[in-house]
Amino acid sequence: MVEGNLAHRLANLHVASFHLELPLLGSPNRTAPGTSFSSIFFTPGVKVKFSLPLLSPFLSVGGGLAHFSTGTNVGGSSTTGAFQVGGAVR
């Protein structure tokens, strides 16, 4: 599995900052009993980071595309919409 994330700060309001996120996640070749497949996800979004005295929580939301492909020609491939949401406290 390969993952990458690029983020750029759009605005800093001291209490919170807003970032443009460009996450990419790919699995070039995965195997399961009886089949193999690959997948790639690209879901650009917005991240909001909060600046609190002891904690630094953030929320992220975005949408984009997911592509799945089987290792054989039987199943072919499929591209569909994808949605991501997440958050954490540091």
MOBEL-V810272 format. One record per residue. N is the residue number from 1. RES is the residue in three letters. PSI is psi in degrees with one decimal (999 if undefined). Layout:
((N,RES,PSI) (N,RES,PSI))
//
This chain:
((1,MET,137.6) (2,VAL,135.0) (3,GLU,142.2) (4,GLY,153.3) (5,ASN,125.3) (6,LEU,131.7) (7,ALA,144.8) (8,HIS,128.0) (9,ARG,126.4) (10,LEU,-38.1) (11,ALA,144.7) (12,ASN,112.8) (13,LEU,22.1) (14,HIS,-44.7) (15,VAL,-32.4) (16,ALA,152.3) (17,SER,148.6) (18,PHE,135.2) (19,HIS,143.3) (20,LEU,127.6) (21,GLU,139.6) (22,LEU,79.8) (23,PRO,143.6) (24,LEU,129.0) (25,LEU,129.6) (26,GLY,147.8) (27,SER,96.5) (28,PRO,-37.2) (29,ASN,114.1) (30,ARG,145.7) (31,THR,143.7) (32,ALA,162.6) (33,PRO,116.7) (34,GLY,-2.2) (35,THR,165.6) (36,SER,152.6) (37,PHE,165.1) (38,SER,157.8) (39,SER,154.4) (40,ILE,138.5) (41,PHE,132.4) (42,PHE,110.8) (43,THR,79.3) (44,PRO,147.6) (45,GLY,-167.4) (46,VAL,135.6) (47,LYS,134.7) (48,VAL,118.8) (49,LYS,131.6) (50,PHE,137.8) (51,SER,92.6) (52,LEU,159.8) (53,PRO,-45.1) (54,LEU,-17.1) (55,LEU,157.0) (56,SER,73.7) (57,PRO,156.1) (58,PHE,155.2) (59,LEU,145.8) (60,SER,138.6) (61,VAL,141.8) (62,GLY,173.4) (63,GLY,151.7) (64,GLY,-131.0) (65,LEU,149.8) (66,ALA,133.6) (67,HIS,129.4) (68,PHE,140.6) (69,SER,133.7) (70,THR,159.6) (71,GLY,-11.0) (72,THR,166.5) (73,ASN,-7.2) (74,VAL,-49.3) (75,GLY,-20.4) (76,GLY,-144.1) (77,SER,166.1) (78,SER,136.9) (79,THR,133.8) (80,THR,170.3) (81,GLY,151.5) (82,ALA,149.8) (83,PHE,136.9) (84,GLN,144.1) (85,VAL,142.3) (86,GLY,175.4) (87,GLY,165.2) (88,ALA,169.5) (89,VAL,128.8) (90,ARG,999))
//
